[in-house]
Amino acid sequence: MAKARRGGSAHANRRLPGGGERLFPRAARVNEVLRQVLGEAIERLADTDDRLTLLTVTAVAADPDFARATILFASLNDDARTALSEARLRLQSVIARQVRLKRTPQLAFAVDPAVSTGERVEEILRHIRDVGGHEGGSDE
């Protein structure tokens, strides 16, 4: 029978030398570092590619083994995903240079669904306000 490891999984919170605890497991910390590095790199690329202007990296979701990472973004430009896909290898090389990982994750890009959900909620609220304003009384 295999012995259970003390302290839980490799992603569990660990004690710091000063007695405190880390607030996030390693995966969450790596995702945040990747988000920051990619945001800065994309901002530099936007100087040469107009499709990447007004683009925000909203989140990064890396696989537990960091072999792949999905980059969630919001953009006003419909061609942003194509531009990001074209710049994928360049962005991966930026990660390889700036982030110390055993392997550099292969990047995939997806529009953040929270943005479209938020827009839909705003649309519904505007509709409710407009309908409620017309039924409530006359402005005559």
ZIQUI-V739171 format. One record per pair of residues at least 4 apart in sequence whose C-alpha atoms are under 8 Angstrom apart, sorted by the first residue. I is the first residue (numbers start at 1). GAP is how many residues later the second one is. D is the distance in Angstrom with one decimal. If there is no record, write none. Layout:
i->I gap->GAP d->D
i->I gap->GAP d->D
This chain:
i->5 gap->4 d->7.7
i->7 gap->5 d->7.4
i->7 gap->7 d->8.0
i->8 gap->4 d->6.1
i->11 gap->14 d->5.1
i->11 gap->15 d->6.0
i->11 gap->16 d->7.3
i->12 gap->13 d->5.9
i->13 gap->8 d->6.5
i->13 gap->9 d->5.7
i->13 gap->10 d->6.9
i->13 gap->11 d->6.7
i->13 gap->12 d->5.8
i->14 gap->7 d->5.8
i->14 gap->8 d->6.1
i->15 gap->4 d->6.0
i->15 gap->5 d->5.9
i->15 gap->6 d->4.7
i->15 gap->7 d->6.8
i->16 gap->4 d->5.2
i->16 gap->5 d->5.6
i->16 gap->6 d->6.8
i->24 gap->4 d->6.0
i->24 gap->5 d->6.4
i->25 gap->4 d->6.6
i->26 gap->4 d->6.1
i->27 gap->4 d->6.1
i->27 gap->35 d->7.3
i->27 gap->37 d->6.7
i->28 gap->4 d->6.3
i->29 gap->4 d->6.3
i->30 gap->4 d->6.1
i->31 gap->4 d->6.1
i->31 gap->28 d->7.6
i->31 gap->29 d->5.3
i->31 gap->30 d->6.2
i->31 gap->31 d->6.3
i->32 gap->4 d->6.3
i->32 gap->27 d->7.6
i->32 gap->28 d->7.0
i->33 gap->4 d->6.1
i->33 gap->66 d->7.8
i->34 gap->4 d->5.9
i->34 gap->26 d->6.9
i->34 gap->61 d->7.3
i->34 gap->65 d->7.7
i->35 gap->4 d->5.9
i->35 gap->22 d->6.4
i->35 gap->23 d->7.5
i->35 gap->24 d->6.2
i->35 gap->25 d->5.8
i->35 gap->36 d->7.8
i->36 gap->4 d->6.3
i->37 gap->4 d->6.2
i->37 gap->57 d->7.9
i->37 gap->58 d->7.0
i->37 gap->61 d->7.6
i->38 gap->4 d->5.9
i->38 gap->19 d->7.5
i->38 gap->53 d->6.9
i->38 gap->56 d->8.0
i->38 gap->57 d->7.6
i->39 gap->4 d->6.1
i->39 gap->17 d->7.0
i->39 gap->18 d->5.8
i->40 gap->4 d->6.4
i->41 gap->4 d->6.3
i->41 gap->50 d->7.0
i->41 gap->53 d->7.3
i->42 gap->4 d->6.0
i->42 gap->10 d->7.0
i->42 gap->49 d->7.9
i->43 gap->4 d->7.1
i->43 gap->9 d->7.6
i->43 gap->10 d->7.5
i->44 gap->4 d->7.8
i->45 gap->4 d->6.1
i->45 gap->7 d->7.2
i->46 gap->4 d->5.7
i->46 gap->5 d->7.2
i->46 gap->6 d->4.8
i->46 gap->7 d->5.3
i->47 gap->6 d->7.9
i->49 gap->4 d->7.5
i->49 gap->34 d->7.8
i->51 gap->26 d->6.2
i->51 gap->28 d->5.9
i->51 gap->29 d->5.3
i->51 gap->32 d->6.3
i->52 gap->23 d->8.0
i->52 gap->25 d->7.5
i->52 gap->28 d->5.6
i->52 gap->31 d->6.8
i->52 gap->32 d->7.7
i->53 gap->24 d->7.8
i->54 gap->21 d->5.9
i->54 gap->22 d->6.4
i->54 gap->23 d->7.5
i->55 gap->18 d->6.9
i->55 gap->19 d->5.8
i->55 gap->20 d->4.4
i->55 gap->21 d->7.0
i->55 gap->22 d->7.8
i->55 gap->25 d->7.5
i->56 gap->17 d->5.5
i->56 gap->18 d->5.3
i->56 gap->19 d->6.4
i->57 gap->14 d->7.0
i->57 gap->15 d->6.0
i->57 gap->16 d->4.4
i->57 gap->17 d->6.6
i->58 gap->13 d->7.9
i->58 gap->14 d->5.6
i->58 gap->15 d->5.1
i->58 gap->16 d->6.8
i->58 gap->54 d->7.1
i->59 gap->12 d->6.2
i->59 gap->13 d->5.1
i->59 gap->14 d->7.0
i->60 gap->9 d->6.6
i->60 gap->10 d->5.8
i->60 gap->11 d->4.7
i->60 gap->12 d->6.0
i->61 gap->8 d->5.5
i->61 gap->9 d->5.2
i->61 gap->10 d->6.6
i->61 gap->11 d->7.9
i->62 gap->4 d->5.6
i->62 gap->5 d->7.6
i->62 gap->6 d->5.8
i->62 gap->7 d->3.9
i->62 gap->8 d->6.2
i->62 gap->43 d->7.6
i->63 gap->4 d->6.3
i->63 gap->5 d->5.6
i->63 gap->6 d->6.1
i->66 gap->37 d->7.0
i->66 gap->38 d->7.2
i->66 gap->39 d->5.4
i->67 gap->36 d->6.8
i->67 gap->37 d->6.8
i->67 gap->38 d->4.5
i->67 gap->39 d->6.2
i->68 gap->37 d->4.5
i->68 gap->38 d->4.5
i->68 gap->39 d->5.9
i->68 gap->40 d->7.6
i->69 gap->36 d->5.8
i->69 gap->37 d->6.1
i->69 gap->38 d->5.1
i->69 gap->39 d->6.3
i->70 gap->37 d->5.9
i->70 gap->38 d->4.7
i->70 gap->39 d->5.6
i->70 gap->40 d->6.9
i->71 gap->36 d->7.0
i->71 gap->37 d->6.1
i->71 gap->38 d->4.8
i->71 gap->39 d->6.1
i->72 gap->37 d->6.1
i->72 gap->38 d->5.0
i->72 gap->39 d->5.5
i->72 gap->40 d->4.9
i->73 gap->36 d->7.5
i->73 gap->37 d->6.5
i->73 gap->38 d->5.1
i->73 gap->39 d->5.2
i->74 gap->37 d->5.9
i->74 gap->38 d->5.9
i->74 gap->41 d->6.8
i->75 gap->5 d->6.7
i->79 gap->4 d->6.4
i->80 gap->4 d->6.1
i->81 gap->4 d->6.1
i->81 gap->28 d->6.6
i->81 gap->29 d->7.3
i->81 gap->30 d->7.8
i->82 gap->4 d->6.2
i->83 gap->4 d->6.2
i->84 gap->4 d->6.0
i->84 gap->25 d->7.2
i->85 gap->23 d->7.5
i->85 gap->24 d->7.2
i->87 gap->4 d->6.2
i->88 gap->4 d->6.1
i->88 gap->19 d->6.5
i->88 gap->20 d->7.9
i->89 gap->4 d->6.2
i->90 gap->4 d->6.4
i->91 gap->4 d->6.4
i->92 gap->4 d->6.2
i->92 gap->12 d->6.8
i->92 gap->13 d->7.3
i->92 gap->14 d->7.0
i->92 gap->15 d->7.0
i->93 gap->4 d->6.3
i->94 gap->4 d->6.1
i->95 gap->4 d->5.4
i->95 gap->9 d->6.8
i->96 gap->4 d->7.2
i->96 gap->5 d->7.6
i->96 gap->7 d->7.9
i->96 gap->8 d->5.7
i->112 gap->4 d->7.6
i->113 gap->4 d->6.2
i->114 gap->4 d->6.0
i->115 gap->4 d->6.3
i->116 gap->4 d->6.2
i->117 gap->4 d->6.3
i->118 gap->4 d->6.3
i->119 gap->4 d->6.2
i->120 gap->4 d->6.3
i->121 gap->4 d->6.2
i->122 gap->4 d->6.1
i->123 gap->4 d->6.2
i->124 gap->4 d->6.2
i->125 gap->4 d->6.1
i->126 gap->4 d->6.1
i->127 gap->4 d->6.0
i->128 gap->4 d->5.9
i->129 gap->4 d->6.0
i->130 gap->4 d->6.5
i->131 gap->4 d->6.4
i->132 gap->4 d->6.0
i->133 gap->4 d->7.4
i->134 gap->4 d->7.3
